[in-house]
C-alpha cells in the first residue's frame, strides 16, 4: 500500500527548514547513473556525486538490490545485538586495509568524533592526563559536531558556539617544520586529510606525510587520516593513504562508503582499539543492517581493478578538457587533485566567483560543486560513462562561454 504524498515545492524549504542550507532553485526527484531529473522533468548531468557520496551514481542496480533484500529481512536491532551485514562489511574493510578493527557510525563527523575520543583515551592510557593535545591543519574540515569543528582549522565553523574544546592546535598544511615545532610529548594525535577537500582540493606531498608519520612515531602520537571524502576509490585507490605508502593508526571513512546511504566507519589497529572498552563509546544506529548491506555491495564493486583503474582514465579525461577550457576562457589557472576528486582553480581575475560558475552550470543543466570561493570542484560517480563526461563538459563549456561573454 503506497502512502499518498502532499505536493511540495522549493518555496516550502524556506518556510519549513532550519535555514542552515541554501539549496538550488530546483528539486531533484529521480536519478539514474549520472543523470538527474527535477520536478519539471528537466534532465541534468551530475558531476557532484552528492558531494563525493554517490560513488556508483544514482540507483545503481546492485545497491538497490542489496537495500531491497535487506529491507525484507532486518532493519534495526541496536548494538545490544550484532548483525550479519555489519560483520561482513567489517571483514571486507579489514581485509582490504591496514586495520584490524572497525567502529561503525552514521556519518563522517561521527566517525571523526569516535577517532578523536579514541586518540585522547589512548593518550590518557599511555602518557597520562596531559597527553591530550590534538594537532590539526589550518583550513581542514572534519565535520560539524562541536568536537570536530574545534579540531578543524576553520574558525567560521566553530565561532559563536561558546567555549571551544581545549587542547587543540593548528599548523599550516604541507609544512613539516611547523608541525615539528608544535608536536610534543603531550600530543596524542595528528589528524590530516590526505587531500584537503573543503578548503580547495589540496593534495598532501608524499614527503610531508612520510615526515608526519615519523614525527608521530617519535612522540608516541597517533596518526589519523580523515578519508571521509578521499576514501572508497575516489582517488583511484580504495583509500588515498595507499597512494602515499604512509599508513595511519586510525582512518575515518564515510560519504562514498554507503553510496548514498548514511554510514560512517572508524578503522584502526588492535593495539589502538583496545583502549576502547565496553561502554566507553557507542551509537544506536551505527552498524545498521540496511546501511551495512549497502556498504558491503559498494566495497565489493569499487575494490576491483576494473573500477579503480577506470578512475585514472576518467580523471585524465576530465583534467585534459578542464585544462583546455581554462586556457581558452581564462577562467581556470590549473586543475589539481587526484582521481575523481578534482578542483579547477580560478584565475586571479575570477577569484571568489566559484559560486557564479556553479550557478551558470546549473543554467546549462549541469550539477557541479565549489570548494571554497576560488575552486570549482568535481566529484562524480566513479563509473560515470564517457558519454556523460563529454556531455557534462560540453554543458560546462557553454556555461563558461556565457560567463566570459557577459
Secondary structure, DSSP 8 states (H G I E B T S, - for coil): ---------HHHHHHHS-TT----SS-EEEEEBTEEEETT--EEEE-SHHHHT-TT-BS-HHHHHHHHHHHTT-S---TTS--HHHHHHHHHHHHHSS-SEEEEESSHHHHHHHHHHHHHHHHHHHH-TT--EEEEEBT----SSHHHHHHSB-HHHHTTSSS--SSEEEE-TT-HHHHHHH--TTEEEEEE-SEETTTT-EE--HHHHHHHHHHHHHTT-EEEEE-TTTTTTTTSSSSTHHHHT---SEEEE-GGGGTTS--EEEEE-HHHHTTS-TTTS--SSTT-HHHHHHHHHHHHHHSSHHHHHHHHHHHHHHHHHHHHHHHHHS-EEEEEEETTEEEEEE-GGGTT-HHHHHHHHHHTTEE-EESSTTEEEE---TT--HHHHHHHHHHHHHHHHHHHH-
